[in-house]
Amino acid sequence: MSYYSTNAEIAREFKVSKTTVTRWLESAIDGKNNLQINQSDKKVQVYKNEHNFAELLKLKEEGVKYKTSTSYKEVSPKKEFYEIFNYKEQVELVNLLSTKKVIPLKYSYFGEGADMWNQSYENSLNQSTYPVVKNTEELLAISYSTILKKISKFKSINIVDVGPGNGFPLKTLITRLLIDGVTIKNYVAVDISNRMLDIVEKNVRSWFDKKIDFRRYKKDIEHDTLFDLLFENKDQNTLN
């Protein structure tokens, strides 16, 4: 796992001041933003991965303004807030902001956040910026023979992808399975973000049009079960 070497490196890459970077890190320590960091020997290191790249872009573009503990301002959500988040999600966000002063990482992938993450991921693939983006694909490649053995007794399979992102990690695996004659009935995508589901649906349909059916389920796996979707997509000869 690699890190940004200094705050100055982050400042140069994202064209902000070192003071701004220091404030971002202080907020990360307090859990007030979604940067992934490592703390050791009084030193804070920022992981150099696609998630942090997207989060740093988000912090820059939003022009986050940090205030002292004695400074408060009453604000109201924009109209888009009510369009992006359903009532249950709105309640959870308000409660967590009120009690813990944090926004859960899962909500950073809603709306434009999903587009920013997707763009960062694709840039990393094209530029080989962060090798970690291919870790899942490599792990599946290593496990391929085991996967074939597990599914050999069934006529067909469904691929249930929980937190699918943009679908890229499974693209190579699905391609290999189809080449080897495995019948894939459905790609079942499960995610809390409708926008993320839009992205993976567009990709899967473009890659495997008419070869695999796409099904989507908006679920928060911290609170919801998968029993219903597994039941809906299961028959005697099909393995989920």
C-alpha positions as a Markdown table, in Angstrom:
| # | Residue | x | y | z |
|---|---|---|---|---|
| 1 | Met | 0.0 | 0.0 | 0.0 |
| 2 | Ser | 1.5 | 3.4 | -1.0 |
| 3 | Tyr | 1.0 | 6.8 | 0.6 |
| 4 | Tyr | 1.4 | 10.4 | -0.5 |
| 5 | Ser | 4.9 | 11.2 | 0.7 |
| 6 | Thr | 4.1 | 14.7 | 2.1 |
| 7 | Asn | 1.4 | 17.2 | 2.4 |
| 8 | Ala | 3.2 | 19.3 | -0.1 |
| 9 | Glu | 2.8 | 16.5 | -2.7 |
| 10 | Ile | -1.0 | 16.6 | -2.1 |
| 11 | Ala | -1.0 | 20.4 | -2.3 |
| 12 | Arg | 0.9 | 20.3 | -5.7 |
| 13 | Glu | -1.3 | 17.5 | -7.2 |
| 14 | Phe | -4.6 | 19.1 | -6.3 |
| 15 | Lys | -3.4 | 22.8 | -6.6 |
| 16 | Val | -4.3 | 23.9 | -3.1 |
| 17 | Ser | -2.3 | 25.3 | -0.2 |
| 18 | Lys | -0.5 | 23.2 | 2.3 |
| 19 | Thr | -2.6 | 24.8 | 5.0 |
| 20 | Thr | -5.7 | 23.5 | 3.3 |
| 21 | Val | -4.2 | 20.0 | 3.2 |
| 22 | Thr | -3.4 | 20.2 | 6.9 |
| 23 | Arg | -7.0 | 21.1 | 7.6 |
| 24 | Trp | -8.3 | 18.2 | 5.5 |
| 25 | Leu | -6.1 | 15.8 | 7.5 |
| 26 | Glu | -7.2 | 17.3 | 10.8 |
| 27 | Ser | -10.8 | 16.7 | 9.8 |
| 28 | Ala | -10.0 | 13.2 | 8.6 |
| 29 | Ile | -8.6 | 12.4 | 12.1 |
| 30 | Asp | -11.8 | 13.7 | 13.6 |
| 31 | Gly | -13.9 | 11.7 | 11.2 |
| 32 | Lys | -15.3 | 14.8 | 9.5 |
| 33 | Asn | -14.5 | 13.7 | 6.0 |
| 34 | Asn | -14.0 | 10.4 | 4.2 |
| 35 | Leu | -10.2 | 10.4 | 3.6 |
| 36 | Gln | -8.6 | 7.0 | 4.3 |
| 37 | Ile | -5.5 | 7.7 | 6.5 |
| 38 | Asn | -3.0 | 5.8 | 8.6 |
| 39 | Gln | -1.9 | 7.2 | 11.9 |
| 40 | Ser | 1.4 | 6.0 | 13.4 |
| 41 | Asp | 4.1 | 7.6 | 15.6 |
| 42 | Lys | 2.2 | 10.9 | 15.6 |
| 43 | Lys | 2.4 | 10.9 | 11.8 |
| 44 | Val | -0.7 | 11.0 | 9.5 |
| 45 | Gln | -0.3 | 9.3 | 6.1 |
| 46 | Val | -2.8 | 9.5 | 3.3 |
| 47 | Tyr | -3.3 | 6.3 | 1.3 |
| 48 | Lys | -2.6 | 6.8 | -2.4 |
| 49 | Asn | -5.6 | 5.1 | -3.9 |
| 50 | Glu | -8.6 | 5.8 | -6.2 |
| 51 | His | -10.9 | 6.4 | -3.2 |
| 52 | Asn | -8.7 | 9.2 | -1.8 |
| 53 | Phe | -8.1 | 10.7 | -5.2 |
| 54 | Ala | -11.9 | 11.1 | -5.6 |
| 55 | Glu | -12.3 | 12.4 | -2.1 |
| 56 | Leu | -9.5 | 14.9 | -2.4 |
| 57 | Leu | -11.1 | 16.2 | -5.7 |
| 58 | Lys | -14.4 | 16.4 | -3.9 |
| 59 | Leu | -12.9 | 18.4 | -1.0 |
| 60 | Lys | -11.2 | 20.8 | -3.4 |
| 61 | Glu | -14.3 | 21.3 | -5.7 |
| 62 | Glu | -16.7 | 21.8 | -2.8 |
| 63 | Gly | -14.3 | 24.4 | -1.3 |
| 64 | Val | -14.8 | 22.9 | 2.2 |
| 65 | Lys | -14.6 | 25.6 | 4.9 |
| 66 | Tyr | -13.6 | 24.5 | 8.3 |
| 67 | Lys | -14.8 | 26.5 | 11.3 |
| 68 | Thr | -13.7 | 26.7 | 14.9 |
| 69 | Ser | -15.8 | 24.9 | 17.5 |
| 70 | Thr | -17.2 | 28.3 | 18.6 |
| 71 | Ser | -18.4 | 29.2 | 15.2 |
| 72 | Tyr | -21.8 | 27.9 | 14.0 |
| 73 | Lys | -24.0 | 28.7 | 11.0 |
| 74 | Glu | -27.5 | 27.4 | 10.4 |
| 75 | Val | -27.9 | 26.0 | 6.9 |
| 76 | Ser | -30.7 | 24.3 | 4.9 |
| 77 | Pro | -30.2 | 21.5 | 2.4 |
| 78 | Lys | -30.6 | 22.3 | -1.3 |
| 79 | Lys | -33.5 | 20.9 | -3.2 |
| 80 | Glu | -31.2 | 18.2 | -4.7 |
| 81 | Phe | -30.7 | 16.7 | -1.3 |
| 82 | Tyr | -34.3 | 15.6 | -1.2 |
| 83 | Glu | -34.1 | 14.3 | -4.7 |
| 84 | Ile | -31.0 | 12.2 | -4.1 |
| 85 | Phe | -31.7 | 10.8 | -0.7 |
| 86 | Asn | -35.0 | 9.0 | 0.4 |
| 87 | Tyr | -36.6 | 9.8 | 3.7 |
| 88 | Lys | -34.9 | 7.0 | 5.6 |
| 89 | Glu | -31.5 | 8.1 | 4.3 |
| 90 | Gln | -32.3 | 11.8 | 5.2 |
| 91 | Val | -33.1 | 10.8 | 8.7 |
| 92 | Glu | -29.9 | 8.8 | 9.1 |
| 93 | Leu | -27.8 | 11.6 | 7.7 |
| 94 | Val | -29.4 | 14.2 | 10.0 |
| 95 | Asn | -29.0 | 12.0 | 13.1 |
| 96 | Leu | -25.3 | 11.2 | 12.4 |
| 97 | Leu | -24.5 | 14.8 | 11.7 |
| 98 | Ser | -26.2 | 15.9 | 14.9 |
| 99 | Thr | -24.7 | 13.2 | 17.1 |
| 100 | Lys | -21.3 | 12.4 | 15.6 |
| 101 | Lys | -20.7 | 15.2 | 13.2 |
| 102 | Val | -19.9 | 12.7 | 10.4 |
| 103 | Ile | -21.3 | 11.6 | 7.0 |
| 104 | Pro | -21.0 | 7.9 | 6.4 |
| 105 | Leu | -18.7 | 6.9 | 3.5 |
| 106 | Lys | -21.5 | 5.1 | 1.7 |
| 107 | Tyr | -23.3 | 8.4 | 1.1 |
| 108 | Ser | -20.3 | 9.8 | -0.8 |
| 109 | Tyr | -21.3 | 7.6 | -3.7 |
| 110 | Phe | -24.6 | 9.3 | -4.3 |
| 111 | Gly | -25.3 | 11.7 | -7.1 |
| 112 | Glu | -22.2 | 13.4 | -8.4 |
| 113 | Gly | -20.1 | 11.5 | -5.9 |
| 114 | Ala | -20.6 | 8.3 | -7.9 |
| 115 | Asp | -19.6 | 10.1 | -11.1 |
| 116 | Met | -16.5 | 11.5 | -9.5 |
| 117 | Trp | -15.5 | 8.1 | -8.2 |
| 118 | Asn | -16.1 | 6.4 | -11.5 |
| 119 | Gln | -14.0 | 9.0 | -13.4 |
| 120 | Ser | -11.2 | 8.6 | -10.9 |
| 121 | Tyr | -11.4 | 4.8 | -11.3 |
| 122 | Glu | -11.3 | 5.0 | -15.1 |
| 123 | Asn | -8.4 | 7.5 | -15.0 |
| 124 | Ser | -6.5 | 5.1 | -12.7 |
| 125 | Leu | -7.0 | 2.2 | -15.2 |
| 126 | Asn | -6.0 | 4.3 | -18.2 |
| 127 | Gln | -2.9 | 5.8 | -16.5 |
| 128 | Ser | -2.0 | 3.0 | -14.2 |
| 129 | Thr | -1.9 | 5.5 | -11.4 |
| 130 | Tyr | -3.1 | 3.3 | -8.6 |
| 131 | Pro | -2.4 | -0.5 | -9.2 |
| 132 | Val | -4.8 | -1.3 | -6.3 |
| 133 | Val | -7.8 | -0.8 | -8.6 |
| 134 | Lys | -7.0 | -4.2 | -10.2 |
| 135 | Asn | -6.6 | -6.1 | -7.0 |
| 136 | Thr | -10.1 | -7.7 | -7.1 |
| 137 | Glu | -9.7 | -8.6 | -10.8 |
| 138 | Glu | -6.3 | -10.3 | -10.0 |
| 139 | Leu | -7.8 | -12.2 | -7.0 |
| 140 | Leu | -10.6 | -13.5 | -9.1 |
| 141 | Ala | -8.1 | -14.6 | -11.8 |
| 142 | Ile | -6.2 | -16.6 | -9.1 |
| 143 | Ser | -9.4 | -18.2 | -7.9 |
| 144 | Tyr | -10.8 | -19.0 | -11.4 |
| 145 | Ser | -10.3 | -22.8 | -11.2 |
| 146 | Thr | -12.0 | -22.9 | -7.8 |
| 147 | Ile | -14.9 | -20.9 | -9.1 |
| 148 | Leu | -15.3 | -23.3 | -12.1 |
| 149 | Lys | -15.3 | -26.2 | -9.8 |
| 150 | Lys | -18.0 | -24.7 | -7.5 |
| 151 | Ile | -20.4 | -24.0 | -10.4 |
| 152 | Ser | -19.8 | -27.2 | -12.4 |
| 153 | Lys | -22.9 | -29.0 | -11.0 |
| 154 | Phe | -25.3 | -26.3 | -12.1 |
| 155 | Lys | -26.7 | -25.5 | -15.6 |
| 156 | Ser | -26.5 | -21.8 | -15.0 |
| 157 | Ile | -25.4 | -19.1 | -12.5 |
| 158 | Asn | -26.4 | -15.7 | -11.4 |
| 159 | Ile | -23.6 | -13.3 | -10.5 |
| 160 | Val | -24.7 | -11.3 | -7.4 |
| 161 | Asp | -22.5 | -8.3 | -7.0 |
| 162 | Val | -22.9 | -6.4 | -3.7 |
| 163 | Gly | -21.4 | -3.0 | -3.9 |
| 164 | Pro | -20.6 | -3.4 | -7.6 |
| 165 | Gly | -19.0 | 0.0 | -8.2 |
| 166 | Asn | -18.8 | 0.4 | -12.0 |
| 167 | Gly | -18.6 | -3.4 | -12.7 |
| 168 | Phe | -15.0 | -3.3 | -14.0 |
| 169 | Pro | -13.6 | -5.8 | -11.5 |
| 170 | Leu | -15.9 | -8.5 | -12.8 |
| 171 | Lys | -15.6 | -7.8 | -16.5 |
| 172 | Thr | -12.7 | -10.1 | -17.1 |
| 173 | Leu | -14.2 | -12.9 | -15.0 |
| 174 | Ile | -17.5 | -12.8 | -16.8 |
| 175 | Thr | -15.8 | -12.8 | -20.2 |
| 176 | Arg | -13.8 | -15.9 | -19.3 |
| 177 | Leu | -16.8 | -17.7 | -18.0 |
| 178 | Leu | -18.8 | -17.0 | -21.2 |
| 179 | Ile | -15.8 | -18.2 | -23.3 |
| 180 | Asp | -15.7 | -21.4 | -21.3 |
| 181 | Gly | -19.4 | -22.0 | -22.0 |
| 182 | Val | -20.8 | -21.1 | -18.6 |
| 183 | Thr | -24.5 | -19.9 | -18.8 |
| 184 | Ile | -24.9 | -16.7 | -16.9 |
| 185 | Lys | -28.6 | -15.8 | -16.5 |
| 186 | Asn | -28.4 | -12.6 | -14.6 |
| 187 | Tyr | -26.0 | -10.0 | -13.3 |
| 188 | Val | -27.6 | -8.9 | -10.1 |
| 189 | Ala | -26.3 | -5.6 | -8.8 |
| 190 | Val | -26.9 | -4.5 | -5.2 |
| 191 | Asp | -26.0 | -1.0 | -4.1 |
| 192 | Ile | -27.3 | 1.8 | -1.9 |
| 193 | Ser | -26.7 | 4.4 | -4.6 |
| 194 | Asn | -29.1 | 4.7 | -7.6 |
| 195 | Arg | -26.4 | 6.6 | -9.5 |
| 196 | Met | -23.9 | 3.9 | -8.9 |
| 197 | Leu | -26.4 | 1.3 | -10.2 |
| 198 | Asp | -27.0 | 3.5 | -13.3 |
| 199 | Ile | -23.2 | 3.4 | -14.0 |
| 200 | Val | -22.8 | -0.4 | -13.6 |
| 201 | Glu | -26.0 | -1.1 | -15.6 |
| 202 | Lys | -24.7 | 1.0 | -18.5 |
| 203 | Asn | -21.4 | -0.8 | -18.5 |
| 204 | Val | -22.7 | -4.3 | -18.1 |
| 205 | Arg | -25.3 | -3.8 | -20.9 |
| 206 | Ser | -22.6 | -2.4 | -23.2 |
| 207 | Trp | -20.2 | -5.2 | -22.5 |
| 208 | Phe | -22.6 | -8.2 | -22.5 |
| 209 | Asp | -25.7 | -7.0 | -24.3 |
| 210 | Lys | -28.1 | -9.9 | -25.0 |
| 211 | Lys | -25.8 | -12.4 | -23.3 |
| 212 | Ile | -26.7 | -11.6 | -19.7 |
| 213 | Asp | -29.8 | -10.0 | -18.2 |
| 214 | Phe | -29.2 | -7.1 | -15.8 |
| 215 | Arg | -31.1 | -6.8 | -12.5 |
| 216 | Arg | -30.7 | -4.0 | -10.0 |
| 217 | Tyr | -31.6 | -3.7 | -6.3 |
| 218 | Lys | -31.2 | -0.5 | -4.2 |
| 219 | Lys | -30.4 | -1.8 | -0.7 |
| 220 | Asp | -28.4 | -0.6 | 2.2 |
| 221 | Ile | -26.5 | -3.8 | 3.3 |
| 222 | Glu | -25.9 | -2.3 | 6.8 |
| 223 | His | -29.6 | -2.6 | 7.4 |
| 224 | Asp | -31.3 | -4.6 | 4.7 |
| 225 | Thr | -31.2 | -8.4 | 4.0 |
| 226 | Leu | -30.7 | -10.0 | 0.6 |
| 227 | Phe | -33.2 | -12.8 | 1.1 |
| 228 | Asp | -35.8 | -11.4 | -1.2 |
| 229 | Leu | -33.5 | -10.9 | -4.2 |
| 230 | Leu | -31.8 | -14.2 | -3.7 |
| 231 | Phe | -35.2 | -15.9 | -3.7 |
| 232 | Glu | -36.3 | -14.0 | -6.8 |
| 233 | Asn | -33.2 | -15.0 | -8.7 |
| 234 | Lys | -32.9 | -18.6 | -7.7 |
| 235 | Asp | -34.2 | -21.9 | -9.2 |
| 236 | Gln | -33.2 | -25.5 | -8.8 |
| 237 | Asn | -30.6 | -25.5 | -11.6 |
| 238 | Thr | -29.2 | -22.0 | -11.0 |
| 239 | Leu | -26.5 | -21.0 | -8.5 |
| 240 | Asn | -26.3 | -17.6 | -7.0 |
